[in-house]
Amino acid sequence: MPRHLKIIGMDGIGDCIYQRPFVRMQAKRFEVSLRTAWPELYDDLPIKFIASHTPLRTQRKNVERQSFTRWTRNQPSARTIQIRYGAADLAVRGIVESLALQYPRVSDAYIMDLPDFGPCPITHRKPIALLRPTTLRREWLNPARNPLPEYIQKSVVILQSRGYMVVSVADVDYKDEWFDGPEPTGVDVKFHRGELGISSLMALVQHSAVIVGGVGWIVPAAVAAGKPLFVIFGGRGKHNGPDKIFDPRMDTRKVGWAMPDNFCMCSEAEHGCDKTISDFAGVFEHWLGCLDLASRAGDGLLSS
C-alpha cells in the first residue's frame, strides 16, 4: 500500500465541508497531503496542505492570507487523486455519493463536523439568525439555482419578529460578484463585502441559532455544525434538489425547507425556472414554530 496520498481537493467552501469526512478517513490510512484553498476547514486533521493555485477570487484571497509556513511542498506519492464532480454526476446521484466514489478507502461512517473556530465574531444578546442572500458570481454564473430574493427579504422580517438578530453575509464587489436582485434591507448586522475570513465565518455558523438561505455552502456548514437550517429552494432541480444536496448519511433532523410550487427539474444554469412559493411565509413560520417547540422540549429535532 502506498505510504503517501495526495488529494487535489475541491475549491468551494461547501464542497470542502462535504469532502472533509472522506479526507479524515484517508488520514487514518495514509500520510495525506491535501491541495486546498481552505486549510482552516481541516486544521484539526493530521494532514499537510498544498496551496491551491485556483484563479477563483474568494479562494485566491484566502490562499494569499496564509503564512508561507502553512504550506508544504508536493509530497512524493505513489498515488494522486483529483476530486471533482459535475453535471453528469449530479444527474444520477447526490454530492456525497459522487465524492465517495472517488476516494480509495471509504469504510468509516460519514460524519460531518468542523474544527472549533472559537468565539463568536460579534457581540450579541439575541439569538443569531445567519442569513445568506442570493448573489451571482461571474466565475460560475448560476441564476437558476437561486431562490427569489423577495423570500430572503421576507425571512428578515419574520426572523426579527421572532426575536432573532439577523446577520447577513456575502462577498460582493459588484464586479465579480453581485446581488441577484435587491440587497437585503433592514438586517441587524451585515458583512456583505467579504469582511469575515473563513475562520470568523465558520465561528459565526457555530454560534448561530438558525441559518437561512438558498442552496450553497450554508447547507453542509449548518449540518456539520449541527445547526437548524432552513433552505429556500429556487430552480435547476436536477442538480440542486434535496436528493442532491442531502444524503442519508447526513444528519438532517434540524433541516427544513420551502420548495417552489412547480419545482423546475431542469439542468440549465440560466433557465427561467418558476420559483414561486405560494405560501412562503406560512411555511417558514411553521418551521420556526416547530423549532421553538423542539427547543423547549430539549431535543432540537425537526423533520423536513
C-alpha positions, 0 to 999 in steps of 0.5 A: 500500500502506498505510504503517501496520498495526495488529494487535489481537493475541491475549491468551494467552501461547501464542497470542502465541508462535504469532502472533509469526512472522506479526507479524515478517513484517508488520514487514518490510512495514509500520510495525506497531503491535501491541495486546498484553498481552505486549510482552516476547514481541516486544521484539526486533521493530521494532514499537510496542505498544498496551496491551491493555485485556483484563479477563483477570487474568494479562494485566491484571497484566502490562499494569499492570507496564509503564512508561507509556513502553512504550506508544504511542498508536493509530497512524493506519492505513489498515488494522486487523486483529483476530486471533482464532480459535475453535471453528469454526476449530479444527474444520477446521484447526490454530492456525497455519493459522487465524492465517495466514489472517488476516494480509495478507502471509504469504510468509516461512517460519514460524519460531518463536523468542523474544527472549533473556530472559537468565539463568536465574531460579534457581540450579541444578546439575541439569538443569531439568525445567519442569513445568506442572500442570493448573489451571482458570481461571474466565475460560475454564473448560476441564476437558476439555482437561486431562490427569489430574493423577495423570500430572503427579504421576507425571512428578515422580517419574520426572523426579527419578529421572532426575536432573532438578530439577523446577520447577513453575509456575502462577498460582493464587489459588484464586479465579480460578484453581485446581488441577484436582485435587491440587497437585503434591507433592514438586517441587524448586522451585515458583512456583505463585502467579504469582511469575515475570513473563513475562520470568523465565518465558520465561528459565526455558523457555530454560534448561530441559532438558525441559518437561512438561505438558498442552496450553497455552502450554508447547507453542509456548514449548518449540518456539520455544525449541527445547526437548524437550517432552513433552505429556500429552494429556487430552480435547476432541480436536477442538480440542486434538489434535496436528493442532491444536496442531502444524503442519508448519511447526513444528519438532517433532523434540524433541516427544513425547507420551502420548495417552489410550487412547480419545482423546475427539474431542469439542468440549465444554469440560466433557465427561467425556472418558476420559483414561486412559493405560494405560501412562503411565509406560512411555511417558514413560520411553521418551521420556526414554530416547530423549532421553538417547540423542539427547543423547549422540549430539549431535543432540537429535532425537526423533520423536513 
